[in-house]
Every structure is written in C-alpha cells, then in structure tokens.
Amino acid sequence: MRHIVVGTDFSADSRKAVAYAGDLAKALGARLTVVHVDEKAAFVPGSDLAKAEGRADQTHMDAAVRELTDRAVRARGLVRPGLPAEGLCDVASEEHADLVVVGGRGRECFAGVVLGSVAERILRDAPCPVLMVRKQ
C-alpha cells in the first residue's frame, strides 16, 4: 500500500478517520492525501459565502495536515468544490489510491448514517478498497 486517501468534513468523527488513516499511512510508509469536498462551494462558486467557506476550509485543512506531518506522516491536503462522494472517488482515482478511508458519521459529508447515501456511493464507486472508521 503506497497511497491512502481520506475524506474529511472537519467534524470530530472525520478527524478520527484522518487520525486513523495517518497511523495506517505511517505504519505502512504510505503517502496520505486528506480530502475535503465542499458541496456548498460547488453550487455558489465565486460568491462571498463560497470564498469565506473556502478560506475556513483551507485553514482547517492546513491544521489537519500540520498535525499529521508533526507526527512524521507524509501528508498533503486537497480542498475542492463538488459532491462529496463523487469528489472523493475522483481524487482516489486521480491519485491512484490503494485505499480510501472515511468516517462513519459526520456533520456534512457523511450525513450521520454509517451506510447513508454518501458513504454508500463511496463504497460502490471508489476505485479501490474502502475502510470505514466507525464512531465508538
């Protein structure tokens, strides 16, 4: 396993998935790409709201990646507009990921149900195996 992609919406549950993916990447010597796909930005591109959210998302992403790199994980972050499941699967494909990691619950992207529509689409459409990190 050389490359892991993990999805985040910056919720506590998805932060747990990011931490787990970081531990896994470090143990395996793999690269980690942390991905946030912002659905709102896709529907109101260029608006002041989208720009403000984009800056906030990037700030959260920078903090998440810094936390990983401080733990010696080879990590980078991507923030992009789009539909969460489609965007995450696209990144996994583009990056030739060996594994996609997602949280079981979240505030936006993982709509509060382990096998909700977003998670189900990721499981169905990902170009590689998917690891679901459950809330405990």
N, C-alpha and C positions, 0 to 999 in steps of 0.2 A: 504494500500500500504506500503510494508515493504522494497522493494529494487528496485531502479531505476538504469538503465544502460544508459549512454550517450556516443555517439560516437563523436570523435573529430579528426580533421586533423590539429589542431592548427591555422586554419585561423580565421579571425575576425568573420566570420559567425558562425563557430562552437564554438568559445569562447562564443558567445551569447547563443547558445544552452546549453553549460555547465553551464553558469551562471543561466539560467532559470531552468535547472534541479536541480541546487544547491538550488535555492529558494524553489522549489517544495519539494525537499527532506527535507529541514529544516522545512518547514511548516507542513509536514506530519510526521516528526520524522522518516523518512526512511533513509536507507543507500544508498549511491551513489557510483557507480563504473564508473570511467571515462576510456574509452577505445580508444586506438589508434591502428589501424591495418595497418601495413606498407606493402603495396603491393610490393614495391621495394625489401625489405629485404627478401621476400619470394622467389624471383627469382634469387637473387645473395647472398645466405646465406654464411656467413663466409668471404666474400670479404672485403677489406679495406673500400670500399664505404658503404657496409651494416653496418659495425661496427661503422663508423663515423656517419651515419644516426641514428643508434640505440642510440648512446650516445646523439646526439642532441634531438632525440625524447624523451628520458628519462629526459633530462634537462627541456624540455617544459612540460612534464607530471608532474614532481616534482613541477614546478612553479604553474601549474593549481591546483593541489591537495592542495598545501600550501595555495593558495588563498581561496579555499573552506574551509579548516579547520580553517583558520583565521576568517571565518565568522560563525564558530560553526556548519559546515556541517560535518556529518560523511562520509568522502570520502576516497577513495583509487583509485590508478591508475594502469592500465594494459597497457603495450605496447607489442604487439606481431606481428609476421610476418603473412602474409596471404592476402586473398582477403577481402577488407573492408566489404562488405555486409555479406559474409559468416562468417567472424571472429566476427563481432558484434553480429550476431544472435547466434553463438556458445557460446559466453560469456553470453548472455542473458539466454540461455538455461542452461548452466553450473551453473550459479549463481541463477537460479530460479527467475529471474527478474519479477516484476509485471508490468513494463513499460520500453520501450526503447524510448529515446529522441534523435533526430537527427536534425541537422541544415538543412535549405532548400538549402543552397548553400555553396560551399567550394572549396578549391583550388585543392584537390586531390580526396579525398574520396567521396565527394558529388559534382559531376562533373559540377556544375554550373546550373543545371536544377532541379527545385523542384521535379519533378517526373522523373528524369533521371534513368538510368538503375540501379545504386547502390541503390538509395532511393526506387525505385520500388521493388527491390529484398528484401530490409529490410521490407517494408510494407507487402510483400507477405509471407516472410519466418520467420519473428520474431515469437517466441513462446508466445508472449504477445502483448498487445496493443502498438501502436507506436504513439508518439507525434512528429509532425514536427514543428520546430520553424522556422517561416518564417523570411526572411530578410525584414526589413522595411526601 
